[in-house]
Amino acid sequence: EVQLVESGGGLIQPGGSLRLSCAASEFTVSGNYMSWVRQAPGKGLEWVSVIYSGGNTFYADSVKGRFTISRDNSKNTLYLQMNSLRAEDTAVYYCARSTAVVAAFDYWGQGTLVTVSS
Amino acid sequence: SYVLTQPPSVSVAPGKTARITCGGNNIGSKSVHWYQQKPGQAPVLVIYYDSDRPSGIPERFSGSNSGNTATLTISRVEAGDEADYYCQVWDSSSDHQVFGGGTKLTVL
């Protein structure tokens, strides 16, 4: 069964750093298009970042320069390194898979909550 | 950047048909995907590539896309369909994925 399991969320002070992980099962992260999508409390979905199967990466303007997406093929795991965190980064972060750049997100993780607060 | 516009809320009586729109500039030239999200849960794909249904999604869910509007149609609405619904496209000009603001479907 295809599964995505996020971890690494928690409470962090403004300006701090956090790394989220997303472990995949029954498919290869490197062979797909893997995204991070976040949802602030009571708000809608916001796409954050993607890493293509070929390795290209793209970011939403709101996180560009602060967040870095990466993957470890040996661990079949996706990461999101988040630096210079702000209160507005507080959200549930989901990892999601698509099989092509125009394809839908067909599998999602359960989400991990990041709270940025002093 | 590309913008998708959804009505904040739609209400429908059980057994009736709900239509949720997603507006965007020439959205008919893009592939639109729709997600259902219930409170405390991750989103679930209900329609992909404008009108295809993943396995396990009831035939009551259908989609269309033309001109500047894509539409998710839910026929014979049930109480269990009450949820937030989001449309999504890929914006080739920015290489960004874009979500609509979401529509809360209320079953009266």
Interface residues (C-beta under 8 A of the other chain):
Chain A: S35 V37 G44 L45 E46 W47 V50 F58 A60 D61 Y94 V101 V102 A103 A104 F105 D106 W108 G109 Q110 G111
Chain B: S1 K30 S31 H33 Y35 Q37 A42 P43 V44 L45 Y48 Y49 P54 D84 Y86 Q88 W90 D95 H96 Q97 V98 F99 G100 G101 G102
